[in-house]
């Protein structure tokens, strides 16, 4: 495990470093708290052993800075000090230390306390990973791997708020597979599922990493393009439409044509009310016109408001 030791006494610092290295840890030992913190951020060290009294920045202030930093990983902190008064112990723990050792201390006890910290860090890391995986599963559509309806709606709300703050447009693409019911009825739902997954892959392959792709319902999809004007939104829509038209899907050597219709609407933050339902209705109206004109094409939304 990576451990950072901050101790301004060079002899004590070296002693702790050697004991920890003998226990199998990777140790960064520093006497200056400022240079030590650079190591912590860079190496993502999750166990810190720090003295209380240090030049420039004392241990309490150091611990408070770490706790206020809202790091993406937990740092287990052991404070070592010559202060043995009960008030000092309480003060150190209140500042955010997880453990407290009074000098002089037994090195075997020190290594044992480090082992406790290591176990807690591993449990905390495992818990964070589990929570992140649960959040990912809650937000994703199980079939396509895209954002599900609830997640894409929430993310769209966030993009609209960002659009108003930055005065940047947001392109909205509303997609619908042409003749999807016929694919399901003719070839079965498993083939229909393959078509949906292929469409999702084509969408993701033609957008930027920070664009949003979601499955809205059934064979309907949404793409959000932050900072994109009408012309660029139309270009992205055309790339997606063309890519989907070239999907290689077949059953018993019989090719199954796959195509989509796309409605495009670009949110202008200077003139929009910011109502997401109204914006989606405008994109959906454009999609309806694309389907009505034969499908497999792109339709830009009209300026007038949709009727909800």
C-alpha positions as CSV (number, residue, x, y, z in Angstrom):
1,X,0.0,0.0,0.0
2,X,1.2,3.6,-0.7
3,X,1.8,5.5,2.6
4,X,2.9,9.1,3.0
5,X,4.9,10.0,6.1
6,X,5.3,13.6,7.1
7,X,7.7,14.1,10.0
8,X,10.0,17.1,10.4
9,X,12.5,15.1,12.6
10,X,14.8,13.4,10.0
11,X,15.8,10.5,12.3
12,X,12.2,9.7,13.2
13,X,11.1,10.1,9.6
14,X,13.7,7.6,8.4
15,X,12.9,5.2,11.1
16,X,9.2,5.2,10.3
17,X,10.0,4.8,6.6
18,X,12.2,1.8,7.1
19,X,9.6,0.1,9.4
20,X,6.9,0.6,6.9
21,X,9.0,-0.6,4.0
22,X,9.9,-3.8,6.0
23,X,6.1,-4.4,6.3
24,X,5.8,-4.3,2.5
25,X,4.5,-0.9,1.9
26,X,5.5,1.7,-0.7
27,X,6.5,4.7,1.4
28,X,7.0,8.4,0.6
29,X,8.7,10.2,3.4
30,X,9.0,14.0,3.6
31,X,9.8,16.6,6.2
32,X,8.1,19.4,4.4
33,X,4.3,19.2,4.5
34,X,3.8,21.3,1.3
35,X,6.0,19.0,-0.9
36,X,4.4,16.0,0.8
37,X,0.9,17.1,-0.3
38,X,2.0,17.3,-3.9
39,X,2.9,13.6,-3.6
40,X,-0.4,12.8,-2.1
41,X,-2.4,14.3,-4.9
42,X,-0.1,12.9,-7.6
43,X,0.2,9.4,-6.3
44,X,-3.3,9.2,-4.7
45,X,-1.9,8.1,-1.4
46,X,-4.7,6.7,0.9
47,X,-2.8,6.4,4.2
48,X,-1.1,9.4,5.8
49,X,1.1,9.4,8.9
50,X,1.6,13.0,10.0
51,X,3.3,14.8,12.8
52,X,1.4,17.6,14.7
53,X,4.1,20.2,15.0
54,X,5.7,21.0,11.7
55,X,7.2,24.2,10.2
56,X,4.8,26.3,8.1
57,X,1.8,24.1,8.3
58,X,0.8,22.2,11.4
59,X,-0.8,18.7,11.4
60,X,-4.3,20.0,12.4
61,X,-4.5,22.4,9.5
62,X,-3.1,19.8,7.1
63,X,-5.8,17.3,8.1
64,X,-8.5,19.9,7.8
65,X,-7.3,20.8,4.2
66,X,-7.5,17.1,3.3
67,X,-11.0,16.6,4.7
68,X,-12.2,19.8,3.0
69,X,-10.7,18.8,-0.4
70,X,-13.6,16.4,-1.3
71,X,-11.1,13.9,-2.8
72,X,-12.4,11.0,-5.0
73,X,-10.7,8.6,-2.6
74,X,-10.6,8.3,1.2
75,X,-7.4,9.1,3.1
76,X,-6.9,7.3,6.4
77,X,-4.9,9.6,8.7
78,X,-2.7,8.6,11.7
79,X,-1.5,11.6,13.7
80,X,1.7,11.2,15.7
81,X,2.7,13.7,18.4
82,X,4.2,14.3,21.7
83,X,1.0,15.9,22.9
84,X,-0.5,13.4,25.3
85,X,-3.2,15.5,27.0
86,X,-6.8,14.3,26.5
87,X,-7.8,17.7,25.0
88,X,-5.1,17.4,22.4
89,X,-6.3,13.9,21.5
90,X,-9.9,15.2,21.1
91,X,-8.6,18.1,19.1
92,X,-6.7,15.9,16.7
93,X,-9.6,13.5,16.1
94,X,-12.1,16.4,15.7
95,X,-9.8,17.9,13.0
96,X,-10.3,14.6,11.0
97,X,-7.6,12.2,12.1
98,X,-8.6,8.6,12.2
99,X,-6.1,7.5,14.8
100,X,-3.7,9.1,17.3
101,X,-0.4,8.0,18.6
102,X,1.6,9.7,21.4
103,X,5.4,9.7,21.2
104,X,7.3,7.7,22.1
105,X,5.4,4.7,20.8
106,X,6.1,1.1,20.3
107,X,6.9,0.4,16.6
108,X,5.0,-2.9,16.7
109,X,1.9,-1.0,17.8
110,X,2.5,1.5,15.1
111,X,2.7,-1.2,12.4
112,X,-0.5,-2.8,13.8
113,X,-2.4,0.5,13.6
114,X,-1.2,1.0,10.1
115,X,-2.6,-2.5,9.3
116,X,-6.0,-1.4,10.7
117,X,-5.9,1.7,8.5
118,X,-5.1,-0.5,5.5
119,X,-8.1,-2.7,6.1
120,X,-10.4,0.3,6.5
121,X,-9.1,1.9,3.3
122,X,-9.7,-1.4,1.4
123,X,-13.2,-1.7,2.7
124,X,-14.0,1.9,1.9
125,X,-12.6,1.5,-1.6
126,X,-14.7,-1.6,-2.2
127,X,-17.8,0.2,-0.9
128,X,-17.2,3.2,-3.3
129,X,-16.7,0.9,-6.2
130,X,-19.9,-1.0,-5.4
131,X,-21.8,2.2,-5.1
132,X,-20.5,3.5,-8.4
133,X,-21.4,0.2,-10.1
134,X,-24.9,0.4,-8.6
135,X,-25.3,4.0,-9.8
136,X,-24.1,3.0,-13.2
137,X,-26.6,0.1,-13.4
138,X,-29.5,2.3,-12.2
139,X,-28.7,4.9,-14.9
140,X,-28.1,2.6,-17.9
141,X,-30.5,0.8,-20.2
142,X,-29.8,-2.9,-19.7
143,X,-30.1,-3.8,-23.4
144,X,-28.2,-1.0,-25.2
145,X,-25.9,0.3,-22.5
146,X,-27.1,3.8,-23.2
147,X,-28.5,6.1,-20.5
148,X,-32.1,5.1,-19.6
149,X,-35.0,7.4,-19.9
150,X,-34.8,8.7,-16.3
151,X,-31.0,9.3,-16.6
152,X,-31.1,11.0,-20.0
153,X,-34.0,13.3,-18.8
154,X,-32.0,14.3,-15.8
155,X,-28.8,14.9,-17.8
156,X,-30.7,17.0,-20.3
157,X,-32.0,19.2,-17.5
158,X,-28.4,19.7,-16.5
159,X,-27.3,20.6,-20.0
160,X,-30.1,23.1,-20.4
161,X,-29.0,24.8,-17.1
162,X,-25.4,24.9,-18.4
163,X,-26.6,26.3,-21.7
164,X,-28.3,29.2,-20.0
165,X,-25.2,29.9,-17.8
166,X,-22.7,29.7,-20.8
167,X,-25.0,31.1,-23.5
168,X,-24.2,28.1,-25.7
169,X,-26.7,26.2,-27.8
170,X,-27.6,22.5,-27.3
171,X,-28.5,20.2,-30.2
172,X,-31.2,17.6,-29.5
173,X,-31.7,14.7,-31.9
174,X,-34.8,12.5,-31.5
175,X,-34.4,9.1,-33.3
176,X,-36.8,6.4,-34.2
177,X,-36.2,3.1,-36.0
178,X,-38.2,2.8,-39.2
179,X,-40.4,-0.3,-39.4
180,X,-39.1,-1.7,-36.1
181,X,-42.4,-3.6,-35.4
182,X,-42.0,-5.4,-38.7
183,X,-38.5,-6.5,-37.8
184,X,-39.9,-7.9,-34.5
185,X,-42.9,-9.5,-36.1
186,X,-41.0,-11.0,-39.0
187,X,-37.7,-12.1,-37.4
188,X,-38.5,-12.2,-33.7
189,X,-37.6,-10.0,-30.7
190,X,-34.1,-11.4,-30.4
191,X,-33.3,-9.9,-33.8
192,X,-35.1,-6.8,-32.9
193,X,-32.8,-6.5,-29.8
194,X,-29.8,-6.9,-32.0
195,X,-31.0,-4.1,-34.2
196,X,-31.5,-1.8,-31.1
197,X,-28.0,-2.6,-29.9
198,X,-26.5,-1.9,-33.3
199,X,-28.2,1.4,-33.5
200,X,-27.0,2.3,-30.0
201,X,-23.4,1.5,-31.1
202,X,-23.7,3.6,-34.3
203,X,-24.9,6.6,-32.2
204,X,-22.0,6.3,-29.8
205,X,-19.5,5.9,-32.6
206,X,-20.5,9.2,-34.1
207,X,-20.6,11.6,-31.1
208,X,-18.1,13.2,-28.8
209,X,-17.2,11.6,-25.5
210,X,-19.1,14.3,-23.6
211,X,-22.3,14.1,-25.7
212,X,-25.3,12.3,-24.3
213,X,-26.9,9.2,-25.8
214,X,-30.0,7.7,-24.3
215,X,-32.8,5.2,-25.0
216,X,-36.0,7.1,-24.6
217,X,-38.6,4.3,-25.1
218,X,-38.7,1.1,-27.1
219,X,-37.1,2.0,-30.4
220,X,-36.8,5.8,-29.7
221,X,-33.4,7.4,-28.8
222,X,-32.2,10.8,-27.9
223,X,-28.8,12.5,-28.5
224,X,-27.8,15.7,-26.8
225,X,-25.0,17.8,-28.4
226,X,-23.7,20.6,-26.1
227,X,-22.4,23.7,-27.9
228,X,-23.6,22.6,-31.3
229,X,-25.4,24.9,-33.8
230,X,-28.1,23.9,-36.3
231,X,-25.7,23.1,-39.1
232,X,-23.4,21.0,-37.0
233,X,-26.3,19.2,-35.4
234,X,-27.6,18.3,-38.8
235,X,-24.2,17.0,-39.8
236,X,-24.0,14.8,-36.8
237,X,-27.5,13.5,-37.5
238,X,-26.6,12.7,-41.0
239,X,-23.5,10.8,-39.9
240,X,-25.6,8.7,-37.5
241,X,-28.3,8.1,-40.1
242,X,-25.8,7.0,-42.7
243,X,-23.9,4.7,-40.2
244,X,-27.2,3.1,-39.2
245,X,-28.2,2.5,-42.8
246,X,-25.0,0.5,-43.2
247,X,-25.6,-1.8,-40.3
248,X,-24.9,-5.4,-41.3
249,X,-27.8,-7.3,-39.8
250,X,-29.0,-10.6,-41.4
251,X,-30.9,-13.8,-40.6
252,X,-30.2,-17.0,-42.6
253,X,-28.2,-15.0,-45.1
254,X,-31.1,-12.6,-45.6
255,X,-30.1,-9.0,-45.1
256,X,-32.4,-7.0,-42.8
257,X,-32.5,-3.3,-43.7
258,X,-32.1,-0.9,-40.7
259,X,-32.9,2.8,-40.9
260,X,-33.9,5.6,-38.7
261,X,-35.7,8.9,-38.9
262,X,-34.3,11.8,-37.0
263,X,-35.9,15.0,-35.7
264,X,-33.4,17.8,-34.9
265,X,-33.9,20.8,-32.7
266,X,-31.3,23.2,-31.4
267,X,-31.9,25.1,-28.2
268,X,-31.0,28.8,-28.4
269,X,-30.4,29.9,-24.8
270,X,-31.0,33.5,-25.7
271,X,-34.7,32.9,-26.7
272,X,-35.7,29.6,-25.0
273,X,-37.9,29.3,-22.0
274,X,-35.9,26.3,-20.9
275,X,-38.8,24.0,-20.5
276,X,-37.4,20.5,-21.3
277,X,-40.8,19.0,-22.1
278,X,-41.5,21.7,-24.7
279,X,-38.1,21.3,-26.2
280,X,-38.5,17.5,-26.5
281,X,-41.9,18.0,-28.0
282,X,-40.4,20.2,-30.7
283,X,-37.8,17.6,-31.5
284,X,-40.5,14.9,-31.5
285,X,-42.6,17.0,-34.0
286,X,-39.6,17.1,-36.3
287,X,-39.3,13.4,-36.0
288,X,-43.0,12.9,-36.8
289,X,-42.6,14.9,-40.0
290,X,-39.5,12.9,-41.0
291,X,-41.5,9.6,-40.5
292,X,-44.6,11.1,-42.4
293,X,-42.4,11.9,-45.4
294,X,-41.3,8.3,-45.8
295,X,-38.7,7.8,-43.0
296,X,-34.9,7.2,-43.3
297,X,-34.4,11.0,-43.3
298,X,-33.6,14.0,-41.1
299,X,-36.1,16.8,-40.4
300,X,-35.2,20.1,-38.7
301,X,-37.8,21.4,-36.2
302,X,-39.9,24.4,-37.1
303,X,-39.6,27.6,-35.2
304,X,-43.1,27.7,-33.8
305,X,-43.8,26.2,-30.5
306,X,-45.1,22.7,-30.1
307,X,-48.5,22.1,-28.7
308,X,-48.2,20.0,-25.6
